[in-house]
Amino acid sequence: MSNQYSYSIKDLALQDRPREKYILKGSHALTDAELIAILLRSGSRNETAIELAQHILKHFNNDLSKLSLCNYKQLKQFRGIGDTKAITLLAAFEIGKRRQHINNNLTKIHNSSDVDSAMRIELEGLKHEEFWILLLDHQNHIIEKHRSSKGGLTSTTVDLRLIIREAMIHSATQIILVHNHPSGSLTPSKQDLDITLKINNGLKIVDIKLLDHLIITNDNYFSMADHGILSTI
């Protein structure tokens, strides 16, 4: 008979079991691995649910943001993760993303970091470029987030007339441009600068202010306003 032992969360002390700990101490007392373990419910033959959760987190450098961007196939690669566990985790990630969408509604923009927070959920992890506009009222509240184009960023894919049309429809008085660089580069290209200049000049005609143009990567962002570029074009 094999001496291999099948682990279970039930082998932990009562106060260390994730569900019981949640009830006794609240969600803030639990580690990321313990919260994930609650979703997993069970581990593998050689790991408790907590150990499996720790194993998964370690694979993503203990970064919940990176974990939330993984897909079904990536999760299924872990021993002990079947269809039910993978779908449960993906559903939890999706709920978090949708909650973030709700929180971003009518957000007031104070600085470039706020723009990054509002747009990261739309752009993080994409393998292609997308160009978005944030439509703001005169108090810097986000009225609408609008994807203007998808694919490579060129003067032909970014239509100034459509941008102005969206601004007029929503009675926006200010606009922030946002696009991503899947390459990870934060340096604005000549194309980025040319498009920013074109849009800025067009918006001036209809008395709409361009506040900023952000380039977002998976790890960081670049603000043209913060770097004084908008004041020179």
C-alpha positions as CSV (number, residue, x, y, z in Angstrom):
1,M,0.0,0.0,0.0
2,S,1.3,3.5,-0.9
3,N,2.3,5.8,2.0
4,Q,1.4,8.8,-0.1
5,Y,-0.9,11.0,1.9
6,S,-3.9,12.9,0.5
7,Y,-4.0,16.4,1.9
8,S,-7.1,18.3,2.9
9,I,-8.0,21.6,4.4
10,K,-9.7,19.6,7.1
11,D,-6.3,18.6,8.3
12,L,-5.6,22.3,9.3
13,A,-6.5,23.6,12.7
14,L,-10.1,25.0,12.7
15,Q,-9.0,28.6,13.0
16,D,-6.7,28.2,10.0
17,R,-9.2,26.8,7.6
18,P,-10.0,29.6,5.1
19,R,-13.8,29.5,5.4
20,E,-13.8,29.3,9.2
21,K,-11.1,32.0,9.3
22,Y,-13.3,34.2,7.1
23,I,-16.3,33.8,9.4
24,L,-14.2,34.4,12.6
25,K,-12.0,37.2,11.4
26,G,-13.4,38.6,8.2
27,S,-12.1,38.8,4.6
28,H,-9.3,41.2,5.4
29,A,-7.6,38.6,7.7
30,L,-7.2,36.2,4.8
31,T,-4.2,36.0,2.5
32,D,-4.6,36.0,-1.3
33,A,-3.9,32.3,-1.3
34,E,-6.5,31.6,1.3
35,L,-9.2,33.6,-0.7
36,I,-8.3,31.7,-3.8
37,A,-8.4,28.4,-1.8
38,I,-12.0,29.1,-0.9
39,L,-12.9,29.3,-4.6
40,L,-10.9,26.1,-5.3
41,R,-12.6,24.2,-2.5
42,S,-10.1,21.4,-2.7
43,G,-6.5,20.8,-3.7
44,S,-4.8,18.0,-5.5
45,R,-3.6,14.6,-4.2
46,N,-0.4,16.1,-2.9
47,E,-1.5,19.7,-2.1
48,T,-4.1,21.3,0.0
49,A,-6.3,24.0,-1.6
50,I,-4.1,26.6,0.1
51,E,-0.9,25.1,-1.2
52,L,-2.4,24.8,-4.7
53,A,-3.4,28.5,-4.5
54,Q,0.1,29.4,-3.4
55,H,1.6,27.4,-6.3
56,I,-0.6,29.2,-8.8
57,L,0.2,32.6,-7.3
58,K,3.9,31.9,-7.3
59,H,3.7,31.1,-11.1
60,F,2.3,34.6,-11.6
61,N,4.9,36.2,-9.3
62,N,2.3,36.7,-6.6
63,D,0.6,39.3,-8.8
64,L,-3.2,39.1,-8.7
65,S,-3.4,41.4,-11.7
66,K,-1.4,39.0,-13.8
67,L,-3.4,36.1,-12.5
68,S,-6.7,37.7,-13.4
69,L,-5.5,38.1,-17.0
70,C,-4.9,34.3,-17.5
71,N,-7.2,32.2,-19.6
72,Y,-8.8,28.8,-19.3
73,K,-6.0,26.9,-20.9
74,Q,-3.4,28.5,-18.6
75,L,-5.3,27.5,-15.5
76,K,-5.9,23.9,-16.7
77,Q,-2.1,23.5,-16.9
78,F,-1.9,23.3,-13.1
79,R,-2.3,19.8,-11.6
80,G,-5.5,19.8,-9.6
81,I,-7.3,22.4,-11.7
82,G,-10.1,20.9,-13.7
83,D,-13.0,22.4,-15.6
84,T,-15.0,23.4,-12.5
85,K,-12.1,25.1,-10.7
86,A,-10.9,26.9,-13.8
87,I,-14.3,28.3,-14.6
88,T,-14.9,29.3,-11.0
89,L,-11.7,31.3,-10.9
90,L,-12.4,32.9,-14.3
91,A,-15.9,33.8,-13.2
92,A,-14.5,35.5,-10.0
93,F,-12.0,37.4,-12.1
94,E,-14.8,38.6,-14.5
95,I,-17.0,39.7,-11.6
96,G,-14.0,41.8,-10.3
97,K,-13.6,43.4,-13.7
98,R,-17.3,44.2,-14.0
99,R,-17.3,45.7,-10.6
100,Q,-14.4,47.9,-11.6
101,H,-16.3,49.0,-14.7
102,I,-19.2,50.1,-12.4
103,N,-16.8,52.0,-10.1
104,N,-15.3,53.8,-13.0
105,N,-18.6,55.3,-14.0
106,L,-18.7,59.1,-13.3
107,T,-15.2,58.9,-11.9
108,K,-13.6,62.4,-11.4
109,I,-10.2,62.7,-13.0
110,H,-7.7,64.5,-10.9
111,N,-4.4,63.4,-12.5
112,S,-2.9,61.0,-15.0
113,S,-3.0,58.2,-12.4
114,D,-6.8,58.4,-12.3
115,V,-6.8,58.0,-16.1
116,D,-4.6,55.0,-15.9
117,S,-6.9,53.5,-13.2
118,A,-10.0,54.1,-15.4
119,M,-8.5,52.7,-18.6
120,R,-6.2,49.9,-17.4
121,I,-9.1,47.4,-17.2
122,E,-9.9,48.1,-20.9
123,L,-6.3,47.8,-22.2
124,E,-4.2,45.7,-19.9
125,G,-3.1,42.4,-21.5
126,L,-4.2,43.2,-25.0
127,K,-2.0,41.9,-27.8
128,H,-3.2,44.6,-30.3
129,E,-3.4,48.4,-30.1
130,E,-6.6,50.1,-29.2
131,F,-7.3,53.9,-29.2
132,W,-9.8,55.2,-26.7
133,I,-11.2,58.6,-25.8
134,L,-12.4,59.7,-22.4
135,L,-15.2,62.2,-22.7
136,L,-15.3,64.6,-19.7
137,D,-17.6,67.3,-18.4
138,H,-16.3,70.7,-17.2
139,Q,-15.8,69.3,-13.7
140,N,-13.5,66.5,-15.0
141,H,-16.1,63.7,-14.5
142,I,-16.0,60.9,-17.0
143,I,-19.1,61.0,-19.1
144,E,-18.2,58.2,-21.5
145,K,-15.4,55.9,-22.4
146,H,-15.4,55.3,-26.2
147,R,-13.1,53.0,-28.2
148,S,-12.3,54.9,-31.4
149,S,-10.3,52.3,-33.2
150,K,-8.7,48.8,-32.9
151,G,-5.5,47.7,-34.5
152,G,-2.4,49.7,-35.5
153,L,-2.5,53.4,-34.6
154,T,-2.5,55.4,-37.9
155,S,-4.0,58.7,-39.1
156,T,-6.4,56.6,-41.2
157,T,-7.7,54.5,-38.3
158,V,-8.1,57.5,-35.9
159,D,-11.0,59.6,-37.4
160,L,-11.0,63.2,-36.0
161,R,-14.6,63.7,-37.2
162,L,-15.9,60.7,-35.3
163,I,-14.1,61.9,-32.1
164,I,-15.6,65.3,-32.4
165,R,-19.0,63.7,-33.1
166,E,-18.8,61.6,-29.9
167,A,-17.9,64.7,-27.9
168,M,-20.7,66.7,-29.3
169,I,-23.3,63.9,-28.7
170,H,-22.3,63.6,-25.1
171,S,-21.8,67.3,-24.5
172,A,-18.2,66.8,-23.5
173,T,-16.1,69.9,-22.9
174,Q,-12.8,68.0,-22.4
175,I,-11.2,64.9,-23.9
176,I,-8.4,62.6,-22.9
177,L,-6.8,60.3,-25.5
178,V,-5.6,56.8,-24.4
179,H,-4.0,54.0,-26.3
180,N,-1.9,51.0,-25.4
181,H,1.5,49.7,-26.5
182,P,1.5,45.9,-26.4
183,S,5.2,46.0,-27.0
184,G,5.7,47.5,-23.5
185,S,7.4,50.6,-24.9
186,L,6.4,53.9,-23.1
187,T,8.1,56.1,-25.7
188,P,5.6,58.0,-27.9
189,S,6.2,57.4,-31.6
190,K,6.2,60.1,-34.2
191,Q,2.8,58.7,-35.3
192,D,1.6,59.1,-31.7
193,L,2.7,62.8,-31.6
194,D,1.4,63.5,-35.1
195,I,-2.1,62.2,-34.2
196,T,-2.1,64.1,-30.9
197,L,-1.3,67.3,-32.8
198,K,-4.0,66.6,-35.4
199,I,-6.7,65.9,-32.8
200,N,-5.6,68.9,-30.6
201,N,-5.9,71.3,-33.5
202,G,-9.3,69.9,-34.5
203,L,-10.7,70.1,-31.0
204,K,-9.7,73.8,-30.7
205,I,-12.0,74.6,-33.6
206,V,-15.0,73.3,-31.7
207,D,-13.8,74.7,-28.3
208,I,-13.1,71.3,-26.7
209,K,-9.9,71.0,-24.6
210,L,-7.5,68.1,-25.0
211,L,-6.3,67.4,-21.4
212,D,-3.9,64.5,-22.0
213,H,-2.8,61.6,-24.1
214,L,-1.8,58.5,-22.2
215,I,0.2,55.5,-23.5
216,I,-0.6,52.4,-21.3
217,T,1.5,49.2,-21.1
218,N,0.9,46.2,-18.8
219,D,3.3,47.6,-16.2
220,N,3.2,51.4,-16.5
221,Y,1.9,54.4,-18.4
222,F,3.2,57.6,-20.0
223,S,1.4,60.9,-19.8
224,M,2.1,63.5,-22.5
225,A,0.7,66.2,-20.2
226,D,2.9,65.2,-17.3
227,H,5.9,65.4,-19.6
228,G,5.0,68.8,-21.0
229,I,4.5,67.5,-24.6
230,L,0.9,68.9,-25.0
231,S,2.2,72.4,-24.2
232,T,4.6,72.2,-27.1
233,I,2.3,71.0,-29.9
